[in-house]
């Protein structure tokens, strides 16, 4: 996510969506739409999401670079380039979770667990995790999850019905961290009327659409919003989160379950697909463990 510091959006506290260098999936550098990479034969190699981190050396626009405290280990700082920062930021910046509030998180992967961590930091007292894998509850407890709903074991009730009963009418904040329109509907259905917020972080399949009742939108008083990179402004918010890590307020170490060398990158993808890791750090040099 760019942070140019010049456009209306980057100067505003209300948005992290730069209008000078808008986010898009592109194979080029953002300003010139050219590549700075070639292989040994001189043929063009392409960029990815303006970072291209699967490379020992990369070229990144200044709007996409954030200077951090050099005392912080890179295998922990990297967690805030994506993933953990997105979840924590969604609770902290996008939703602005209030102390004593109730939070529901659909999907307890690393993004969802990071939402739990952010909600915990904000002082939420009830954090309900929703997932098909009951083992995620034990993991979630490390990050503040207090209750668990197995979405595949709700009997003749929908997940939203179960949560509405647990929360006496709906949660203050609901986060969709999977990327399924049906779960966005469920999240919206179990956030509280009048002030409930539903925040969408999951990336759905292309072309997926939501279908909400106009009547419900009008009469429920709820909010539905998306959150890219957790609403964080990289140049100002990442240093704040790293300071919280140094002060032992924010957990980062607990998200790293594996570290591998770049030669073993396919092992990292296997772990991801199998659901056997949270964050797998990839080292470009030879010093990584496993």
C-alpha positions as CSV (number, residue, x, y, z in Angstrom):
1,X,0.0,0.0,0.0
2,X,1.5,3.4,-1.0
3,X,1.8,6.3,1.3
4,X,2.8,9.2,-0.9
5,X,2.2,11.9,1.6
6,X,1.0,14.4,-1.0
7,X,-2.5,13.5,-2.2
8,X,-5.7,14.4,-0.5
9,X,-6.2,10.8,0.9
10,X,-2.6,10.5,2.2
11,X,-2.9,13.8,4.0
12,X,-6.2,12.8,5.6
13,X,-6.6,10.7,8.7
14,X,-9.7,9.1,7.2
15,X,-8.1,7.0,4.5
16,X,-5.0,4.9,3.6
17,X,-6.1,4.6,-0.1
18,X,-3.6,6.8,-1.9
19,X,-5.1,8.4,-5.0
20,X,-1.8,9.4,-6.6
21,X,-0.6,5.8,-6.7
22,X,-3.8,3.7,-6.4
23,X,-3.5,0.1,-5.4
24,X,-3.7,-2.4,-8.2
25,X,-2.3,-5.8,-9.2
26,X,0.4,-4.7,-11.7
27,X,3.6,-6.2,-13.1
28,X,5.3,-2.8,-13.3
29,X,6.8,-0.1,-11.2
30,X,3.9,2.2,-10.2
31,X,4.9,5.6,-11.7
32,X,6.4,4.5,-15.0
33,X,4.8,1.1,-15.7
34,X,8.2,-0.5,-16.5
35,X,10.1,-3.3,-15.0
36,X,13.5,-3.0,-13.2
37,X,14.2,-6.7,-13.4
38,X,15.8,-8.9,-16.1
39,X,17.1,-12.5,-16.0
40,X,20.6,-13.6,-17.1
41,X,19.5,-13.5,-20.7
42,X,18.2,-10.0,-20.5
43,X,14.6,-10.9,-20.6
44,X,12.1,-9.0,-18.5
45,X,11.0,-10.3,-15.1
46,X,7.9,-8.8,-13.6
47,X,7.2,-7.0,-10.4
48,X,4.4,-8.1,-7.9
49,X,2.3,-5.8,-5.8
50,X,5.0,-3.1,-6.0
51,X,7.3,-5.0,-3.6
52,X,8.5,-8.2,-5.3
53,X,9.9,-9.7,-2.1
54,X,10.8,-13.1,-3.6
55,X,14.0,-11.6,-4.7
56,X,17.3,-11.0,-2.9
57,X,17.4,-7.5,-4.3
58,X,14.4,-5.4,-5.3
59,X,13.5,-2.0,-6.5
60,X,10.7,-0.3,-4.6
61,X,9.1,3.2,-5.1
62,X,9.7,5.6,-2.2
63,X,6.0,5.7,-1.5
64,X,6.1,2.0,-0.7
65,X,9.1,2.2,1.7
66,X,8.9,2.7,5.5
67,X,12.0,3.3,7.6
68,X,12.0,1.4,10.8
69,X,14.1,1.0,14.0
70,X,17.2,-1.0,12.9
71,X,17.3,-2.8,16.2
72,X,14.2,-4.8,15.3
73,X,15.0,-8.2,13.9
74,X,14.0,-8.4,10.2
75,X,12.3,-11.8,10.7
76,X,9.8,-10.0,13.0
77,X,9.6,-6.7,11.3
78,X,8.5,-8.4,8.1
79,X,5.3,-9.5,9.7
80,X,4.0,-6.0,9.6
81,X,4.5,-5.6,5.9
82,X,1.3,-7.6,5.4
83,X,-0.9,-10.1,7.3
84,X,-0.4,-9.3,11.0
85,X,-0.5,-5.6,10.3
86,X,-3.7,-6.0,8.3
87,X,-5.6,-7.8,11.1
88,X,-4.3,-5.6,14.0
89,X,-4.9,-2.5,11.9
90,X,-8.5,-3.5,11.1
91,X,-9.3,-3.7,14.8
92,X,-7.3,-0.6,15.8
93,X,-7.7,1.8,12.8
94,X,-10.7,0.7,10.7
95,X,-13.1,-0.5,13.4
96,X,-11.6,1.5,16.3
97,X,-12.7,-1.2,18.7
98,X,-13.7,0.2,22.0
99,X,-12.7,-1.0,25.5
100,X,-15.2,-3.5,26.9
101,X,-16.7,-4.4,23.5
102,X,-17.7,-7.7,21.9
103,X,-15.9,-8.8,18.7
104,X,-16.6,-11.7,16.3
105,X,-14.0,-13.0,13.9
106,X,-14.9,-15.2,11.0
107,X,-11.8,-17.3,10.1
108,X,-9.0,-17.9,12.5
109,X,-6.1,-17.9,10.1
110,X,-3.2,-15.5,10.7
111,X,-5.3,-12.5,9.6
112,X,-8.2,-13.4,11.9
113,X,-5.8,-14.1,14.8
114,X,-4.2,-10.7,14.2
115,X,-7.6,-9.1,14.4
116,X,-8.0,-10.9,17.8
117,X,-4.6,-9.5,18.8
118,X,-5.7,-6.0,17.8
119,X,-9.0,-6.3,19.6
120,X,-7.2,-7.5,22.7
121,X,-4.9,-4.5,22.6
122,X,-8.0,-2.2,22.2
123,X,-9.5,-3.7,25.3
124,X,-12.3,-5.9,23.9
125,X,-13.6,-8.2,26.6
126,X,-15.4,-10.9,24.5
127,X,-13.7,-12.1,21.3
128,X,-15.5,-14.9,19.6
129,X,-13.7,-16.9,16.9
130,X,-15.6,-18.7,14.2
131,X,-13.9,-21.5,12.3
132,X,-14.4,-25.0,11.0
133,X,-11.3,-26.3,12.8
134,X,-11.8,-26.6,16.5
135,X,-8.0,-26.7,17.0
136,X,-7.9,-23.0,16.1
137,X,-9.5,-22.2,19.5
138,X,-6.5,-23.2,21.5
139,X,-4.3,-21.2,19.1
140,X,-6.6,-18.3,19.3
141,X,-6.5,-18.1,23.1
142,X,-2.9,-16.9,22.8
143,X,-4.2,-13.8,21.0
144,X,-7.2,-13.1,23.1
145,X,-10.0,-15.3,21.7
146,X,-12.4,-16.0,24.6
147,X,-15.1,-18.0,22.9
148,X,-15.3,-20.3,19.9
149,X,-18.1,-21.3,17.4
150,X,-17.6,-24.3,15.1
151,X,-19.5,-23.1,12.0
152,X,-19.9,-26.7,10.9
153,X,-21.6,-27.8,14.1
154,X,-24.4,-25.3,14.7
155,X,-27.3,-27.8,14.1
156,X,-30.4,-26.3,12.5
157,X,-29.2,-22.7,13.4
158,X,-27.1,-20.4,11.3
159,X,-23.8,-19.1,12.7
160,X,-25.3,-15.6,13.0
161,X,-28.3,-17.0,15.1
162,X,-25.9,-18.7,17.4
163,X,-23.8,-15.6,17.9
164,X,-26.8,-13.3,18.3
165,X,-27.9,-15.6,21.2
166,X,-24.4,-15.6,22.7
167,X,-24.2,-11.8,22.5
168,X,-27.7,-10.9,23.5
169,X,-28.5,-9.3,20.2
170,X,-25.3,-9.1,18.2
171,X,-21.7,-8.1,18.5
172,X,-20.3,-4.6,18.4
173,X,-17.8,-5.5,15.7
174,X,-17.7,-8.4,13.2
175,X,-14.7,-9.2,11.0
176,X,-14.8,-11.4,7.9
177,X,-11.3,-12.8,7.3
178,X,-12.0,-15.7,4.9
179,X,-13.2,-14.1,1.6
180,X,-16.7,-15.6,1.1
181,X,-19.7,-13.5,0.4
182,X,-21.9,-15.9,2.4
183,X,-19.8,-15.2,5.5
184,X,-20.0,-11.4,5.0
185,X,-23.8,-11.9,5.1
186,X,-23.5,-13.9,8.3
187,X,-21.2,-11.3,9.9
188,X,-23.5,-8.5,8.9
189,X,-26.5,-10.5,10.3
190,X,-24.9,-10.8,13.8
191,X,-23.5,-7.3,14.3
192,X,-25.7,-5.3,16.6
193,X,-28.4,-3.0,15.3
194,X,-27.8,0.7,15.8
195,X,-24.0,0.7,16.1
196,X,-22.6,-2.7,14.9
197,X,-19.8,-2.6,12.4
198,X,-18.9,-5.4,9.9
199,X,-15.4,-5.1,8.4
200,X,-14.4,-7.2,5.4
201,X,-10.8,-8.3,5.1
202,X,-11.1,-11.5,3.2
203,X,-10.3,-11.6,-0.6
204,X,-13.2,-13.3,-2.4
205,X,-13.2,-14.9,-5.8
206,X,-13.4,-12.4,-8.8
207,X,-16.9,-11.4,-9.6
208,X,-18.4,-12.4,-6.2
209,X,-21.3,-10.1,-5.1
210,X,-23.2,-9.3,-2.0
211,X,-26.9,-9.2,-1.8
212,X,-28.3,-7.2,1.1
213,X,-31.8,-6.3,2.0
214,X,-32.4,-2.6,1.4
215,X,-35.0,-2.7,4.2
216,X,-32.4,-4.1,6.6
217,X,-29.7,-1.6,5.7
218,X,-32.2,1.2,6.3
219,X,-33.7,0.0,9.5
220,X,-30.8,-1.7,11.2
221,X,-28.4,1.2,11.4
222,X,-25.4,-1.1,10.9
223,X,-22.2,-0.3,9.0
224,X,-20.4,-2.5,6.4
225,X,-17.0,-1.5,5.3
226,X,-13.9,-2.9,3.6
227,X,-10.4,-2.6,5.0
228,X,-7.2,-2.8,2.8
229,X,-4.1,-3.2,4.9
230,X,-6.2,-2.7,8.0
231,X,-6.6,1.0,7.3
232,X,-3.0,1.6,8.2
233,X,-0.9,4.4,6.9
234,X,2.4,2.6,6.5
235,X,4.9,5.4,7.2
236,X,3.3,6.5,10.4
237,X,1.5,3.4,11.8
238,X,4.0,0.6,11.3
239,X,6.6,2.4,13.5
240,X,3.8,2.7,16.2
241,X,3.1,-1.0,16.0
242,X,6.8,-1.9,16.2
243,X,7.2,0.3,19.2
244,X,4.3,-1.7,20.8
245,X,6.2,-4.8,20.0
246,X,9.4,-3.6,21.6
247,X,7.3,-2.5,24.7
248,X,5.9,-6.1,24.8
249,X,2.4,-4.9,24.2
250,X,2.0,-6.4,20.7
251,X,2.7,-10.1,20.1
252,X,4.7,-10.9,16.9
253,X,6.9,-13.9,17.9
254,X,3.8,-16.0,18.4
255,X,2.7,-15.7,14.8
256,X,5.9,-17.2,13.4
257,X,5.6,-21.0,13.4
258,X,8.2,-21.8,10.7
259,X,11.3,-20.2,9.2
260,X,12.9,-21.6,6.0
261,X,15.5,-20.8,3.5
262,X,14.5,-19.4,0.1
263,X,15.5,-22.7,-1.5
264,X,12.7,-24.3,0.5
265,X,10.0,-21.8,-0.5
266,X,7.8,-24.6,-1.9
267,X,7.8,-26.2,1.6
268,X,6.5,-22.9,2.9
269,X,3.7,-23.0,0.4
270,X,2.9,-26.6,1.3
271,X,2.7,-25.6,5.0
272,X,0.3,-22.8,4.1
273,X,-2.0,-24.9,1.9
274,X,-2.1,-27.7,4.6
275,X,-3.0,-25.2,7.3
276,X,0.0,-26.2,9.3
277,X,1.5,-22.7,9.9
278,X,0.5,-19.2,10.8
279,X,3.4,-17.2,9.3
280,X,6.4,-18.8,7.6
281,X,9.4,-16.5,7.4
282,X,11.6,-17.0,4.3
283,X,15.3,-16.2,4.6
284,X,17.2,-15.2,1.5
285,X,20.5,-16.3,3.1
286,X,21.6,-19.6,4.8
287,X,20.9,-18.8,8.4
288,X,17.3,-19.9,8.7
289,X,16.2,-22.8,10.9
290,X,13.0,-24.7,10.4
